[in-house]
Amino acid sequence: MVVLNLISYILVLLGAVNWGLFGIWNFNLVSWIFQGPRSVGSIIVYIVIAIAALWLIISPIISGRGLLLSMHRREEQAE
């Protein structure tokens, strides 16, 4: 599960970089690589990044750790 989390983090970071490029320079890297925003390659990349983001939300819940939203909760759980 650690490998899946690492891959998911990398994919979500790449998606965030793409959104940053689009927001700052109106340049969509995924569309540029796959020659269009509605090409099969672009759609697959967008779906894979969305699944990775959903995995990062769901995986702590599945593993029983829950979503830790602050350091205080982590310290309380450690005691």
mmCIF file of the N, C-alpha and C atoms, coordinates in Angstrom:
data_MODEL
# 
_entry.id   MODEL 
# 
loop_
_atom_site.group_PDB 
_atom_site.id 
_atom_site.type_symbol 
_atom_site.label_atom_id 
_atom_site.label_alt_id 
_atom_site.label_comp_id 
_atom_site.label_asym_id 
_atom_site.label_entity_id 
_atom_site.label_seq_id 
_atom_site.pdbx_PDB_ins_code 
_atom_site.Cartn_x 
_atom_site.Cartn_y 
_atom_site.Cartn_z 
_atom_site.occupancy 
_atom_site.B_iso_or_equiv 
_atom_site.pdbx_formal_charge 
_atom_site.auth_seq_id 
_atom_site.auth_comp_id 
_atom_site.auth_asym_id 
_atom_site.auth_atom_id 
_atom_site.pdbx_PDB_model_num 
ATOM 1   N N  . MET A 1 1  ? 0.822   -1.188 0.000   1.00 0.00 ? 1  MET A N  1 
ATOM 2   C CA . MET A 1 1  ? 0.000   0.000  0.000   1.00 0.00 ? 1  MET A CA 1 
ATOM 3   C C  . MET A 1 1  ? 0.868   1.255  0.000   1.00 0.00 ? 1  MET A C  1 
ATOM 4   N N  . VAL A 1 2  ? 2.082   1.153  0.507   1.00 0.00 ? 2  VAL A N  1 
ATOM 5   C CA . VAL A 1 2  ? 2.990   2.296  0.524   1.00 0.00 ? 2  VAL A CA 1 
ATOM 6   C C  . VAL A 1 2  ? 3.340   2.708  -0.901  1.00 0.00 ? 2  VAL A C  1 
ATOM 7   N N  . VAL A 1 3  ? 3.572   1.724  -1.763  1.00 0.00 ? 3  VAL A N  1 
ATOM 8   C CA . VAL A 1 3  ? 3.918   2.018  -3.154  1.00 0.00 ? 3  VAL A CA 1 
ATOM 9   C C  . VAL A 1 3  ? 2.739   2.693  -3.857  1.00 0.00 ? 3  VAL A C  1 
ATOM 10  N N  . LEU A 1 4  ? 1.542   2.201  -3.616  1.00 0.00 ? 4  LEU A N  1 
ATOM 11  C CA . LEU A 1 4  ? 0.349   2.800  -4.219  1.00 0.00 ? 4  LEU A CA 1 
ATOM 12  C C  . LEU A 1 4  ? 0.163   4.237  -3.743  1.00 0.00 ? 4  LEU A C  1 
ATOM 13  N N  . ASN A 1 5  ? 0.412   4.494  -2.466  1.00 0.00 ? 5  ASN A N  1 
ATOM 14  C CA . ASN A 1 5  ? 0.320   5.863  -1.949  1.00 0.00 ? 5  ASN A CA 1 
ATOM 15  C C  . ASN A 1 5  ? 1.365   6.763  -2.594  1.00 0.00 ? 5  ASN A C  1 
ATOM 16  N N  . LEU A 1 6  ? 2.592   6.272  -2.746  1.00 0.00 ? 6  LEU A N  1 
ATOM 17  C CA . LEU A 1 6  ? 3.653   7.064  -3.362  1.00 0.00 ? 6  LEU A CA 1 
ATOM 18  C C  . LEU A 1 6  ? 3.306   7.400  -4.808  1.00 0.00 ? 6  LEU A C  1 
ATOM 19  N N  . ILE A 1 7  ? 2.839   6.414  -5.554  1.00 0.00 ? 7  ILE A N  1 
ATOM 20  C CA . ILE A 1 7  ? 2.442   6.653  -6.944  1.00 0.00 ? 7  ILE A CA 1 
ATOM 21  C C  . ILE A 1 7  ? 1.296   7.660  -6.994  1.00 0.00 ? 7  ILE A C  1 
ATOM 22  N N  . SER A 1 8  ? 0.355   7.538  -6.081  1.00 0.00 ? 8  SER A N  1 
ATOM 23  C CA . SER A 1 8  ? -0.780  8.465  -6.041  1.00 0.00 ? 8  SER A CA 1 
ATOM 24  C C  . SER A 1 8  ? -0.322  9.884  -5.738  1.00 0.00 ? 8  SER A C  1 
ATOM 25  N N  . TYR A 1 9  ? 0.597   10.038 -4.773  1.00 0.00 ? 9  TYR A N  1 
ATOM 26  C CA . TYR A 1 9  ? 1.125   11.369 -4.467  1.00 0.00 ? 9  TYR A CA 1 
ATOM 27  C C  . TYR A 1 9  ? 1.804   11.981 -5.687  1.00 0.00 ? 9  TYR A C  1 
ATOM 28  N N  . ILE A 1 10 ? 2.600   11.199 -6.381  1.00 0.00 ? 10 ILE A N  1 
ATOM 29  C CA . ILE A 1 10 ? 3.301   11.705 -7.561  1.00 0.00 ? 10 ILE A CA 1 
ATOM 30  C C  . ILE A 1 10 ? 2.303   12.130 -8.635  1.00 0.00 ? 10 ILE A C  1 
ATOM 31  N N  . LEU A 1 11 ? 1.288   11.303 -8.883  1.00 0.00 ? 11 LEU A N  1 
ATOM 32  C CA . LEU A 1 11 ? 0.287   11.643 -9.896  1.00 0.00 ? 11 LEU A CA 1 
ATOM 33  C C  . LEU A 1 11 ? -0.488  12.899 -9.522  1.00 0.00 ? 11 LEU A C  1 
ATOM 34  N N  . VAL A 1 12 ? -0.861  13.023 -8.261  1.00 0.00 ? 12 VAL A N  1 
ATOM 35  C CA . VAL A 1 12 ? -1.605  14.209 -7.828  1.00 0.00 ? 12 VAL A CA 1 
ATOM 36  C C  . VAL A 1 12 ? -0.718  15.455 -7.915  1.00 0.00 ? 12 VAL A C  1 
ATOM 37  N N  . LEU A 1 13 ? 0.555   15.325 -7.583  1.00 0.00 ? 13 LEU A N  1 
ATOM 38  C CA . LEU A 1 13 ? 1.473   16.460 -7.727  1.00 0.00 ? 13 LEU A CA 1 
ATOM 39  C C  . LEU A 1 13 ? 1.624   16.867 -9.190  1.00 0.00 ? 13 LEU A C  1 
ATOM 40  N N  . LEU A 1 14 ? 1.719   15.895 -10.090 1.00 0.00 ? 14 LEU A N  1 
ATOM 41  C CA . LEU A 1 14 ? 1.793   16.219 -11.514 1.00 0.00 ? 14 LEU A CA 1 
ATOM 42  C C  . LEU A 1 14 ? 0.516   16.912 -11.983 1.00 0.00 ? 14 LEU A C  1 
ATOM 43  N N  . GLY A 1 15 ? -0.624  16.456 -11.478 1.00 0.00 ? 15 GLY A N  1 
ATOM 44  C CA . GLY A 1 15 ? -1.882  17.126 -11.801 1.00 0.00 ? 15 GLY A CA 1 
ATOM 45  C C  . GLY A 1 15 ? -1.912  18.555 -11.283 1.00 0.00 ? 15 GLY A C  1 
ATOM 46  N N  . ALA A 1 16 ? -1.378  18.760 -10.092 1.00 0.00 ? 16 ALA A N  1 
ATOM 47  C CA . ALA A 1 16 ? -1.331  20.110 -9.521  1.00 0.00 ? 16 ALA A CA 1 
ATOM 48  C C  . ALA A 1 16 ? -0.407  21.017 -10.331 1.00 0.00 ? 16 ALA A C  1 
ATOM 49  N N  . VAL A 1 17 ? 0.719   20.479 -10.778 1.00 0.00 ? 17 VAL A N  1 
ATOM 50  C CA . VAL A 1 17 ? 1.631   21.260 -11.623 1.00 0.00 ? 17 VAL A CA 1 
ATOM 51  C C  . VAL A 1 17 ? 0.928   21.635 -12.928 1.00 0.00 ? 17 VAL A C  1 
ATOM 52  N N  . ASN A 1 18 ? 0.197   20.693 -13.506 1.00 0.00 ? 18 ASN A N  1 
ATOM 53  C CA . ASN A 1 18 ? -0.537  20.986 -14.738 1.00 0.00 ? 18 ASN A CA 1 
ATOM 54  C C  . ASN A 1 18 ? -1.556  22.102 -14.516 1.00 0.00 ? 18 ASN A C  1 
ATOM 55  N N  . TRP A 1 19 ? -2.283  22.049 -13.386 1.00 0.00 ? 19 TRP A N  1 
ATOM 56  C CA . TRP A 1 19 ? -3.246  23.105 -13.078 1.00 0.00 ? 19 TRP A CA 1 
ATOM 57  C C  . TRP A 1 19 ? -2.536  24.443 -12.866 1.00 0.00 ? 19 TRP A C  1 
ATOM 58  N N  . GLY A 1 20 ? -1.368  24.409 -12.225 1.00 0.00 ? 20 GLY A N  1 
ATOM 59  C CA . GLY A 1 20 ? -0.605  25.638 -12.031 1.00 0.00 ? 20 GLY A CA 1 
ATOM 60  C C  . GLY A 1 20 ? -0.164  26.248 -13.348 1.00 0.00 ? 20 GLY A C  1 
ATOM 61  N N  . LEU A 1 21 ? 0.335   25.407 -14.251 1.00 0.00 ? 21 LEU A N  1 
ATOM 62  C CA . LEU A 1 21 ? 0.729   25.895 -15.575 1.00 0.00 ? 21 LEU A CA 1 
ATOM 63  C C  . LEU A 1 21 ? -0.466  26.483 -16.320 1.00 0.00 ? 21 LEU A C  1 
ATOM 64  N N  . PHE A 1 22 ? -1.594  25.818 -16.196 1.00 0.00 ? 22 PHE A N  1 
ATOM 65  C CA . PHE A 1 22 ? -2.800  26.301 -16.875 1.00 0.00 ? 22 PHE A CA 1 
ATOM 66  C C  . PHE A 1 22 ? -3.274  27.625 -16.278 1.00 0.00 ? 22 PHE A C  1 
ATOM 67  N N  . GLY A 1 23 ? -3.210  27.737 -14.960 1.00 0.00 ? 23 GLY A N  1 
ATOM 68  C CA . GLY A 1 23 ? -3.664  28.962 -14.305 1.00 0.00 ? 23 GLY A CA 1 
ATOM 69  C C  . GLY A 1 23 ? -2.761  30.154 -14.559 1.00 0.00 ? 23 GLY A C  1 
ATOM 70  N N  . ILE A 1 24 ? -1.454  29.917 -14.601 1.00 0.00 ? 24 ILE A N  1 
ATOM 71  C CA . ILE A 1 24 ? -0.506  31.024 -14.754 1.00 0.00 ? 24 ILE A CA 1 
ATOM 72  C C  . ILE A 1 24 ? -0.319  31.414 -16.220 1.00 0.00 ? 24 ILE A C  1 
ATOM 73  N N  . TRP A 1 25 ? -0.078  30.415 -17.081 1.00 0.00 ? 25 TRP A N  1 
ATOM 74  C CA . TRP A 1 25 ? 0.258   30.690 -18.480 1.00 0.00 ? 25 TRP A CA 1 
ATOM 75  C C  . TRP A 1 25 ? -0.772  30.182 -19.485 1.00 0.00 ? 25 TRP A C  1 
ATOM 76  N N  . ASN A 1 26 ? -1.911  29.687 -19.020 1.00 0.00 ? 26 ASN A N  1 
ATOM 77  C CA . ASN A 1 26 ? -2.932  29.124 -19.903 1.00 0.00 ? 26 ASN A CA 1 
ATOM 78  C C  . ASN A 1 26 ? -2.332  28.031 -20.803 1.00 0.00 ? 26 ASN A C  1 
ATOM 79  N N  . PHE A 1 27 ? -1.463  27.207 -20.212 1.00 0.00 ? 27 PHE A N  1 
ATOM 80  C CA . PHE A 1 27 ? -0.787  26.127 -20.940 1.00 0.00 ? 27 PHE A CA 1 
ATOM 81  C C  . PHE A 1 27 ? -1.130  24.805 -20.265 1.00 0.00 ? 27 PHE A C  1 
ATOM 82  N N  . ASN A 1 28 ? -1.790  23.926 -21.002 1.00 0.00 ? 28 ASN A N  1 
ATOM 83  C CA . ASN A 1 28 ? -2.169  22.620 -20.480 1.00 0.00 ? 28 ASN A CA 1 
ATOM 84  C C  . ASN A 1 28 ? -1.151  21.596 -20.973 1.00 0.00 ? 28 ASN A C  1 
ATOM 85  N N  . LEU A 1 29 ? -0.274  21.154 -20.088 1.00 0.00 ? 29 LEU A N  1 
ATOM 86  C CA . LEU A 1 29 ? 0.801   20.235 -20.448 1.00 0.00 ? 29 LEU A CA 1 
ATOM 87  C C  . LEU A 1 29 ? 0.265   18.902 -20.954 1.00 0.00 ? 29 LEU A C  1 
ATOM 88  N N  . VAL A 1 30 ? -0.760  18.381 -20.315 1.00 0.00 ? 30 VAL A N  1 
ATOM 89  C CA . VAL A 1 30 ? -1.326  17.092 -20.728 1.00 0.00 ? 30 VAL A CA 1 
ATOM 90  C C  . VAL A 1 30 ? -1.899  17.196 -22.137 1.00 0.00 ? 30 VAL A C  1 
ATOM 91  N N  . SER A 1 31 ? -2.636  18.254 -22.410 1.00 0.00 ? 31 SER A N  1 
ATOM 92  C CA . SER A 1 31 ? -3.195  18.447 -23.750 1.00 0.00 ? 31 SER A CA 1 
ATOM 93  C C  . SER A 1 31 ? -2.096  18.630 -24.783 1.00 0.00 ? 31 SER A C  1 
ATOM 94  N N  . TRP A 1 32 ? -1.031  19.308 -24.405 1.00 0.00 ? 32 TRP A N  1 
ATOM 95  C CA . TRP A 1 32 ? 0.084   19.527 -25.325 1.00 0.00 ? 32 TRP A CA 1 
ATOM 96  C C  . TRP A 1 32 ? 0.778   18.208 -25.662 1.00 0.00 ? 32 TRP A C  1 
ATOM 97  N N  . ILE A 1 33 ? 0.990   17.368 -24.650 1.00 0.00 ? 33 ILE A N  1 
ATOM 98  C CA . ILE A 1 33 ? 1.658   16.082 -24.878 1.00 0.00 ? 33 ILE A CA 1 
ATOM 99  C C  . ILE A 1 33 ? 0.804   15.175 -25.759 1.00 0.00 ? 33 ILE A C  1 
ATOM 100 N N  . PHE A 1 34 ? -0.500  15.150 -25.527 1.00 0.00 ? 34 PHE A N  1 
ATOM 101 C CA . PHE A 1 34 ? -1.383  14.216 -26.239 1.00 0.00 ? 34 PHE A CA 1 
ATOM 102 C C  . PHE A 1 34 ? -2.164  14.879 -27.377 1.00 0.00 ? 34 PHE A C  1 
ATOM 103 N N  . GLN A 1 35 ? -1.756  16.060 -27.825 1.00 0.00 ? 35 GLN A N  1 
ATOM 104 C CA . GLN A 1 35 ? -2.356  16.774 -28.956 1.00 0.00 ? 35 GLN A CA 1 
ATOM 105 C C  . GLN A 1 35 ? -3.862  16.996 -28.811 1.00 0.00 ? 35 GLN A C  1 
ATOM 106 N N  . GLY A 1 36 ? -4.259  17.542 -27.698 1.00 0.00 ? 36 GLY A N  1 
ATOM 107 C CA . GLY A 1 36 ? -5.664  17.926 -27.547 1.00 0.00 ? 36 GLY A CA 1 
ATOM 108 C C  . GLY A 1 36 ? -6.248  17.531 -26.213 1.00 0.00 ? 36 GLY A C  1 
ATOM 109 N N  . PRO A 1 37 ? -7.161  18.365 -25.700 1.00 0.00 ? 37 PRO A N  1 
ATOM 110 C CA . PRO A 1 37 ? -7.743  18.088 -24.383 1.00 0.00 ? 37 PRO A CA 1 
ATOM 111 C C  . PRO A 1 37 ? -8.721  16.916 -24.382 1.00 0.00 ? 37 PRO A C  1 
ATOM 112 N N  . ARG A 1 38 ? -9.271  16.555 -25.530 1.00 0.00 ? 38 ARG A N  1 
ATOM 113 C CA . ARG A 1 38 ? -10.232 15.454 -25.585 1.00 0.00 ? 38 ARG A CA 1 
ATOM 114 C C  . ARG A 1 38 ? -9.658  14.230 -26.291 1.00 0.00 ? 38 ARG A C  1 
ATOM 115 N N  . SER A 1 39 ? -8.339  14.159 -26.415 1.00 0.00 ? 39 SER A N  1 
ATOM 116 C CA . SER A 1 39 ? -7.737  12.961 -27.007 1.00 0.00 ? 39 SER A CA 1 
ATOM 117 C C  . SER A 1 39 ? -7.829  11.815 -26.000 1.00 0.00 ? 39 SER A C  1 
ATOM 118 N N  . VAL A 1 40 ? -7.720  10.608 -26.500 1.00 0.00 ? 40 VAL A N  1 
ATOM 119 C CA . VAL A 1 40 ? -7.834  9.431  -25.632 1.00 0.00 ? 40 VAL A CA 1 
ATOM 120 C C  . VAL A 1 40 ? -6.756  9.460  -24.550 1.00 0.00 ? 40 VAL A C  1 
ATOM 121 N N  . GLY A 1 41 ? -5.531  9.830  -24.912 1.00 0.00 ? 41 GLY A N  1 
ATOM 122 C CA . GLY A 1 41 ? -4.438  9.886  -23.941 1.00 0.00 ? 41 GLY A CA 1 
ATOM 123 C C  . GLY A 1 41 ? -4.701  10.887 -22.835 1.00 0.00 ? 41 GLY A C  1 
ATOM 124 N N  . SER A 1 42 ? -5.189  12.069 -23.206 1.00 0.00 ? 42 SER A N  1 
ATOM 125 C CA . SER A 1 42 ? -5.493  13.095 -22.202 1.00 0.00 ? 42 SER A CA 1 
ATOM 126 C C  . SER A 1 42 ? -6.585  12.632 -21.252 1.00 0.00 ? 42 SER A C  1 
ATOM 127 N N  . ILE A 1 43 ? -7.624  12.039 -21.798 1.00 0.00 ? 43 ILE A N  1 
ATOM 128 C CA . ILE A 1 43 ? -8.731  11.569 -20.964 1.00 0.00 ? 43 ILE A CA 1 
ATOM 129 C C  . ILE A 1 43 ? -8.253  10.500 -19.990 1.00 0.00 ? 43 ILE A C  1 
ATOM 130 N N  . ILE A 1 44 ? -7.410  9.583  -20.466 1.00 0.00 ? 44 ILE A N  1 
ATOM 131 C CA . ILE A 1 44 ? -6.877  8.528  -19.591 1.00 0.00 ? 44 ILE A CA 1 
ATOM 132 C C  . ILE A 1 44 ? -6.043  9.135  -18.471 1.00 0.00 ? 44 ILE A C  1 
ATOM 133 N N  . VAL A 1 45 ? -5.192  10.110 -18.809 1.00 0.00 ? 45 VAL A N  1 
ATOM 134 C CA . VAL A 1 45 ? -4.354  10.757 -17.789 1.00 0.00 ? 45 VAL A CA 1 
ATOM 135 C C  . VAL A 1 45 ? -5.226  11.454 -16.754 1.00 0.00 ? 45 VAL A C  1 
ATOM 136 N N  . TYR A 1 46 ? -6.247  12.187 -17.200 1.00 0.00 ? 46 TYR A N  1 
ATOM 137 C CA . TYR A 1 46 ? -7.129  12.880 -16.258 1.00 0.00 ? 46 TYR A CA 1 
ATOM 138 C C  . TYR A 1 46 ? -7.853  11.893 -15.341 1.00 0.00 ? 46 TYR A C  1 
ATOM 139 N N  . ILE A 1 47 ? -8.302  10.779 -15.890 1.00 0.00 ? 47 ILE A N  1 
ATOM 140 C CA . ILE A 1 47 ? -9.001  9.771  -15.083 1.00 0.00 ? 47 ILE A CA 1 
ATOM 141 C C  . ILE A 1 47 ? -8.059  9.134  -14.071 1.00 0.00 ? 47 ILE A C  1 
ATOM 142 N N  . VAL A 1 48 ? -6.828  8.817  -14.492 1.00 0.00 ? 48 VAL A N  1 
ATOM 143 C CA . VAL A 1 48 ? -5.855  8.198  -13.581 1.00 0.00 ? 48 VAL A CA 1 
ATOM 144 C C  . VAL A 1 48 ? -5.508  9.153  -12.442 1.00 0.00 ? 48 VAL A C  1 
ATOM 145 N N  . ILE A 1 49 ? -5.340  10.438 -12.745 1.00 0.00 ? 49 ILE A N  1 
ATOM 146 C CA . ILE A 1 49 ? -5.036  11.418 -11.697 1.00 0.00 ? 49 ILE A CA 1 
ATOM 147 C C  . ILE A 1 49 ? -6.218  11.565 -10.742 1.00 0.00 ? 49 ILE A C  1 
ATOM 148 N N  . ALA A 1 50 ? -7.432  11.542 -11.262 1.00 0.00 ? 50 ALA A N  1 
ATOM 149 C CA . ALA A 1 50 ? -8.618  11.625 -10.399 1.00 0.00 ? 50 ALA A CA 1 
ATOM 150 C C  . ALA A 1 50 ? -8.724  10.406 -9.490  1.00 0.00 ? 50 ALA A C  1 
ATOM 151 N N  . ILE A 1 51 ? -8.445  9.225  -10.020 1.00 0.00 ? 51 ILE A N  1 
ATOM 152 C CA . ILE A 1 51 ? -8.472  8.006  -9.200  1.00 0.00 ? 51 ILE A CA 1 
ATOM 153 C C  . ILE A 1 51 ? -7.399  8.075  -8.120  1.00 0.00 ? 51 ILE A C  1 
ATOM 154 N N  . ALA A 1 52 ? -6.210  8.597  -8.470  1.00 0.00 ? 52 ALA A N  1 
ATOM 155 C CA . ALA A 1 52 ? -5.138  8.738  -7.477  1.00 0.00 ? 52 ALA A CA 1 
ATOM 156 C C  . ALA A 1 52 ? -5.559  9.684  -6.360  1.00 0.00 ? 52 ALA A C  1 
ATOM 157 N N  . ALA A 1 53 ? -6.214  10.784 -6.715  1.00 0.00 ? 53 ALA A N  1 
ATOM 158 C CA . ALA A 1 53 ? -6.682  11.727 -5.691  1.00 0.00 ? 53 ALA A CA 1 
ATOM 159 C C  . ALA A 1 53 ? -7.727  11.082 -4.789  1.00 0.00 ? 53 ALA A C  1 
ATOM 160 N N  . LEU A 1 54 ? -8.656  10.351 -5.385  1.00 0.00 ? 54 LEU A N  1 
ATOM 161 C CA . LEU A 1 54 ? -9.663  9.655  -4.580  1.00 0.00 ? 54 LEU A CA 1 
ATOM 162 C C  . LEU A 1 54 ? -9.012  8.625  -3.665  1.00 0.00 ? 54 LEU A C  1 
ATOM 163 N N  . TRP A 1 55 ? -7.986  7.931  -4.157  1.00 0.00 ? 55 TRP A N  1 
ATOM 164 C CA . TRP A 1 55 ? -7.284  6.945  -3.333  1.00 0.00 ? 55 TRP A CA 1 
ATOM 165 C C  . TRP A 1 55 ? -6.646  7.616  -2.117  1.00 0.00 ? 55 TRP A C  1 
ATOM 166 N N  . LEU A 1 56 ? -6.044  8.800  -2.324  1.00 0.00 ? 56 LEU A N  1 
ATOM 167 C CA . LEU A 1 56 ? -5.404  9.496  -1.202  1.00 0.00 ? 56 LEU A CA 1 
ATOM 168 C C  . LEU A 1 56 ? -6.425  9.960  -0.170  1.00 0.00 ? 56 LEU A C  1 
ATOM 169 N N  . ILE A 1 57 ? -7.654  10.180 -0.589  1.00 0.00 ? 57 ILE A N  1 
ATOM 170 C CA . ILE A 1 57 ? -8.711  10.542 0.356   1.00 0.00 ? 57 ILE A CA 1 
ATOM 171 C C  . ILE A 1 57 ? -9.231  9.306  1.083   1.00 0.00 ? 57 ILE A C  1 
ATOM 172 N N  . ILE A 1 58 ? -9.401  8.213  0.360   1.00 0.00 ? 58 ILE A N  1 
ATOM 173 C CA . ILE A 1 58 ? -10.037 7.012  0.907   1.00 0.00 ? 58 ILE A CA 1 
ATOM 174 C C  . ILE A 1 58 ? -9.068  6.119  1.681   1.00 0.00 ? 58 ILE A C  1 
ATOM 175 N N  . SER A 1 59 ? -7.805  6.049  1.291   1.00 0.00 ? 59 SER A N  1 
ATOM 176 C CA . SER A 1 59 ? -6.874  5.088  1.902   1.00 0.00 ? 59 SER A CA 1 
ATOM 177 C C  . SER A 1 59 ? -6.697  5.248  3.413   1.00 0.00 ? 59 SER A C  1 
ATOM 178 N N  . PRO A 1 60 ? -6.642  6.466  3.973   1.00 0.00 ? 60 PRO A N  1 
ATOM 179 C CA . PRO A 1 60 ? -6.543  6.542  5.443   1.00 0.00 ? 60 PRO A CA 1 
ATOM 180 C C  . PRO A 1 60 ? -7.789  6.007  6.143   1.00 0.00 ? 60 PRO A C  1 
ATOM 181 N N  . ILE A 1 61 ? -8.928  6.180  5.518   1.00 0.00 ? 61 ILE A N  1 
ATOM 182 C CA . ILE A 1 61 ? -10.173 5.683  6.103   1.00 0.00 ? 61 ILE A CA 1 
ATOM 183 C C  . ILE A 1 61 ? -10.194 4.160  6.075   1.00 0.00 ? 61 ILE A C  1 
ATOM 184 N N  . ILE A 1 62 ? -9.761  3.580  4.960   1.00 0.00 ? 62 ILE A N  1 
ATOM 185 C CA . ILE A 1 62 ? -9.725  2.122  4.826   1.00 0.00 ? 62 ILE A CA 1 
ATOM 186 C C  . ILE A 1 62 ? -8.756  1.504  5.827   1.00 0.00 ? 62 ILE A C  1 
ATOM 187 N N  . SER A 1 63 ? -7.604  2.143  6.008   1.00 0.00 ? 63 SER A N  1 
ATOM 188 C CA . SER A 1 63 ? -6.586  1.585  6.897   1.00 0.00 ? 63 SER A CA 1 
ATOM 189 C C  . SER A 1 63 ? -6.919  1.795  8.375   1.00 0.00 ? 63 SER A C  1 
ATOM 190 N N  . GLY A 1 64 ? -7.970  2.545  8.670   1.00 0.00 ? 64 GLY A N  1 
ATOM 191 C CA . GLY A 1 64 ? -8.384  2.741  10.055  1.00 0.00 ? 64 GLY A CA 1 
ATOM 192 C C  . GLY A 1 64 ? -7.720  3.914  10.741  1.00 0.00 ? 64 GLY A C  1 
ATOM 193 N N  . ARG A 1 65 ? -6.890  4.661  10.030  1.00 0.00 ? 65 ARG A N  1 
ATOM 194 C CA . ARG A 1 65 ? -6.220  5.807  10.637  1.00 0.00 ? 65 ARG A CA 1 
ATOM 195 C C  . ARG A 1 65 ? -7.100  7.041  10.636  1.00 0.00 ? 65 ARG A C  1 
ATOM 196 N N  . GLY A 1 66 ? -8.049  7.105  9.730   1.00 0.00 ? 66 GLY A N  1 
ATOM 197 C CA . GLY A 1 66 ? -8.886  8.283  9.608   1.00 0.00 ? 66 GLY A CA 1 
ATOM 198 C C  . GLY A 1 66 ? -8.115  9.413  8.956   1.00 0.00 ? 66 GLY A C  1 
ATOM 199 N N  . LEU A 1 67 ? -8.788  10.515 8.723   1.00 0.00 ? 67 LEU A N  1 
ATOM 200 C CA . LEU A 1 67 ? -8.143  11.679 8.140   1.00 0.00 ? 67 LEU A CA 1 
ATOM 201 C C  . LEU A 1 67 ? -7.636  12.571 9.260   1.00 0.00 ? 67 LEU A C  1 
ATOM 202 N N  . LEU A 1 68 ? -6.333  12.732 9.367   1.00 0.00 ? 68 LEU A N  1 
ATOM 203 C CA . LEU A 1 68 ? -5.747  13.603 10.383  1.00 0.00 ? 68 LEU A CA 1 
ATOM 204 C C  . LEU A 1 68 ? -5.646  15.002 9.804   1.00 0.00 ? 68 LEU A C  1 
ATOM 205 N N  . LEU A 1 69 ? -6.414  15.917 10.347  1.00 0.00 ? 69 LEU A N  1 
ATOM 206 C CA . LEU A 1 69 ? -6.458  17.261 9.809   1.00 0.00 ? 69 LEU A CA 1 
ATOM 207 C C  . LEU A 1 69 ? -5.601  18.241 10.590  1.00 0.00 ? 69 LEU A C  1 
ATOM 208 N N  . SER A 1 70 ? -5.082  17.832 11.741  1.00 0.00 ? 70 SER A N  1 
ATOM 209 C CA . SER A 1 70 ? -4.212  18.720 12.503  1.00 0.00 ? 70 SER A CA 1 
ATOM 210 C C  . SER A 1 70 ? -3.204  17.893 13.291  1.00 0.00 ? 70 SER A C  1 
ATOM 211 N N  . MET A 1 71 ? -2.130  18.543 13.691  1.00 0.00 ? 71 MET A N  1 
ATOM 212 C CA . MET A 1 71 ? -1.095  17.865 14.471  1.00 0.00 ? 71 MET A CA 1 
ATOM 213 C C  . MET A 1 71 ? -1.601  17.523 15.868  1.00 0.00 ? 71 MET A C  1 
ATOM 214 N N  . HIS A 1 72 ? -2.562  18.289 16.380  1.00 0.00 ? 72 HIS A N  1 
ATOM 215 C CA . HIS A 1 72 ? -3.072  18.039 17.725  1.00 0.00 ? 72 HIS A CA 1 
ATOM 216 C C  . HIS A 1 72 ? -3.730  16.668 17.820  1.00 0.00 ? 72 HIS A C  1 
ATOM 217 N N  . ARG A 1 73 ? -4.468  16.284 16.817  1.00 0.00 ? 73 ARG A N  1 
ATOM 218 C CA . ARG A 1 73 ? -5.111  14.968 16.836  1.00 0.00 ? 73 ARG A CA 1 
ATOM 219 C C  . ARG A 1 73 ? -4.060  13.867 16.821  1.00 0.00 ? 73 ARG A C  1 
ATOM 220 N N  . ARG A 1 74 ? -2.997  14.060 16.059  1.00 0.00 ? 74 ARG A N  1 
ATOM 221 C CA . ARG A 1 74 ? -1.944  13.053 15.992  1.00 0.00 ? 74 ARG A CA 1 
ATOM 222 C C  . ARG A 1 74 ? -1.275  12.895 17.353  1.00 0.00 ? 74 ARG A C  1 
ATOM 223 N N  . GLU A 1 75 ? -1.022  14.017 18.046  1.00 0.00 ? 75 GLU A N  1 
ATOM 224 C CA . GLU A 1 75 ? -0.406  13.957 19.370  1.00 0.00 ? 75 GLU A CA 1 
ATOM 225 C C  . GLU A 1 75 ? -1.338  13.285 20.371  1.00 0.00 ? 75 GLU A C  1 
ATOM 226 N N  . GLU A 1 76 ? -2.638  13.568 20.274  1.00 0.00 ? 76 GLU A N  1 
ATOM 227 C CA . GLU A 1 76 ? -3.604  12.949 21.176  1.00 0.00 ? 76 GLU A CA 1 
ATOM 228 C C  . GLU A 1 76 ? -3.674  11.449 20.949  1.00 0.00 ? 76 GLU A C  1 
ATOM 229 N N  . GLN A 1 77 ? -3.581  11.011 19.704  1.00 0.00 ? 77 GLN A N  1 
ATOM 230 C CA . GLN A 1 77 ? -3.643  9.587  19.398  1.00 0.00 ? 77 GLN A CA 1 
ATOM 231 C C  . GLN A 1 77 ? -2.382  8.871  19.865  1.00 0.00 ? 77 GLN A C  1 
ATOM 232 N N  . ALA A 1 78 ? -1.256  9.577  19.901  1.00 0.00 ? 78 ALA A N  1 
ATOM 233 C CA . ALA A 1 78 ? 0.007   8.961  20.306  1.00 0.00 ? 78 ALA A CA 1 
ATOM 234 C C  . ALA A 1 78 ? 0.036   8.675  21.802  1.00 0.00 ? 78 ALA A C  1 
ATOM 235 N N  . GLU A 1 79 ? -0.722  9.425  22.574  1.00 0.00 ? 79 GLU A N  1 
ATOM 236 C CA . GLU A 1 79 ? -0.701  9.256  24.034  1.00 0.00 ? 79 GLU A CA 1 
ATOM 237 C C  . GLU A 1 79 ? -1.433  8.038  24.489  1.00 0.00 ? 79 GLU A C  1 
# 
